Amino acid sequence: MLARLGSGLALAAVAALALVGCSPPEPVATTPAAEPTVEPSASSTAEEQLLADATEVAEEFVTYVDEGFATGTLPAEQISDTATPELIEQLEAEIEAFASQGLRTTGASRIDTPSLVNASPPLNDGDTFLLLTCFDTSAVTTFDADDQPVSGGVERQPRMFEFEFAGGALRVTHSAPPEDDAELAGCGS
């Protein structure tokens, strides 16, 4: 009832002004108030930087591993900046076994939708954390000894990269699908 009365009074005021020959005042342009800016918290910025750094290291690591499976030899000197010696040794054995079957790959793997798991920057020497990603191998083809494409495999699947922070650098210590069958939207498993 009050809303109806209020709108009726407003309508009557406009009609009265029109009858007298006056028009309502021109609307005054107003500038919308600026939206308040929120400065990111130090922890948010540190987490974003850690995510960016870990993603970059994981991408370099994947590039070297792809090269190893393509050529039959892991570029040990280059990958040493991104992986621990123990992981490099494990990868060398896997690549050697792969190549001994006459297998090789072409193409490059990609990392999509990375997110930090169990990470709380700033990191101290010896701290570890995980990077959950969607590992995309859709652009990678495996060929057998007769140079025929080998079918099979999953093109997109969740993959966990375990990192260690030591000597001011991040290095991958382990890389595999998550043990707990973590699911990522758009990342088939």
FENGI-V906374 format. One record per residue. N is the residue number from 1. PHI is phi as a letter, one per 40 degrees, with the letter a starting at -180 (* if undefined). Layout:
# FENGI-V906374
n->N phi->PHI
n->N phi->PHI
This chain:
# FENGI-V906374
n->1 phi->*
n->2 phi->c
n->3 phi->c
n->4 phi->c
n->5 phi->c
n->6 phi->c
n->7 phi->c
n->8 phi->c
n->9 phi->c
n->10 phi->c
n->11 phi->c
n->12 phi->c
n->13 phi->c
n->14 phi->c
n->15 phi->c
n->16 phi->c
n->17 phi->c
n->18 phi->c
n->19 phi->c
n->20 phi->c
n->21 phi->g
n->22 phi->b
n->23 phi->b
n->24 phi->c
n->25 phi->c
n->26 phi->c
n->27 phi->c
n->28 phi->c
n->29 phi->c
n->30 phi->b
n->31 phi->c
n->32 phi->c
n->33 phi->c
n->34 phi->c
n->35 phi->c
n->36 phi->c
n->37 phi->c
n->38 phi->b
n->39 phi->c
n->40 phi->c
n->41 phi->c
n->42 phi->d
n->43 phi->c
n->44 phi->c
n->45 phi->c
n->46 phi->c
n->47 phi->c
n->48 phi->c
n->49 phi->c
n->50 phi->c
n->51 phi->c
n->52 phi->c
n->53 phi->c
n->54 phi->c
n->55 phi->c
n->56 phi->c
n->57 phi->c
n->58 phi->c
n->59 phi->c
n->60 phi->c
n->61 phi->d
n->62 phi->c
n->63 phi->c
n->64 phi->c
n->65 phi->c
n->66 phi->d
n->67 phi->c
n->68 phi->c
n->69 phi->c
n->70 phi->c
n->71 phi->b
n->72 phi->g
n->73 phi->b
n->74 phi->c
n->75 phi->c
n->76 phi->d
n->77 phi->c
n->78 phi->c
n->79 phi->c
n->80 phi->c
n->81 phi->c
n->82 phi->b
n->83 phi->b
n->84 phi->c
n->85 phi->d
n->86 phi->c
n->87 phi->c
n->88 phi->c
n->89 phi->c
n->90 phi->c
n->91 phi->c
n->92 phi->d
n->93 phi->c
n->94 phi->c
n->95 phi->c
n->96 phi->c
n->97 phi->c
n->98 phi->c
n->99 phi->c
n->100 phi->c
n->101 phi->c
n->102 phi->g
n->103 phi->c
n->104 phi->a
n->105 phi->b
n->106 phi->b
n->107 phi->g
n->108 phi->b
n->109 phi->c
n->110 phi->b
n->111 phi->b
n->112 phi->b
n->113 phi->f
n->114 phi->c
n->115 phi->a
n->116 phi->c
n->117 phi->b
n->118 phi->f
n->119 phi->b
n->120 phi->a
n->121 phi->c
n->122 phi->c
n->123 phi->c
n->124 phi->b
n->125 phi->d
n->126 phi->g
n->127 phi->c
n->128 phi->b
n->129 phi->a
n->130 phi->b
n->131 phi->b
n->132 phi->c
n->133 phi->b
n->134 phi->b
n->135 phi->c
n->136 phi->b
n->137 phi->b
n->138 phi->c
n->139 phi->c
n->140 phi->b
n->141 phi->b
n->142 phi->b
n->143 phi->b
n->144 phi->c
n->145 phi->c
n->146 phi->c
n->147 phi->g
n->148 phi->b
n->149 phi->c
n->150 phi->b
n->151 phi->c
n->152 phi->h
n->153 phi->g
n->154 phi->b
n->155 phi->c
n->156 phi->b
n->157 phi->a
n->158 phi->c
n->159 phi->a
n->160 phi->b
n->161 phi->b
n->162 phi->c
n->163 phi->b
n->164 phi->b
n->165 phi->b
n->166 phi->a
n->167 phi->f
n->168 phi->g
n->169 phi->b
n->170 phi->c
n->171 phi->b
n->172 phi->c
n->173 phi->b
n->174 phi->a
n->175 phi->a
n->176 phi->a
n->177 phi->d
n->178 phi->c
n->179 phi->c
n->180 phi->c
n->181 phi->f
n->182 phi->d
n->183 phi->b
n->184 phi->b
n->185 phi->d
n->186 phi->g
n->187 phi->b
n->188 phi->d
n->189 phi->b
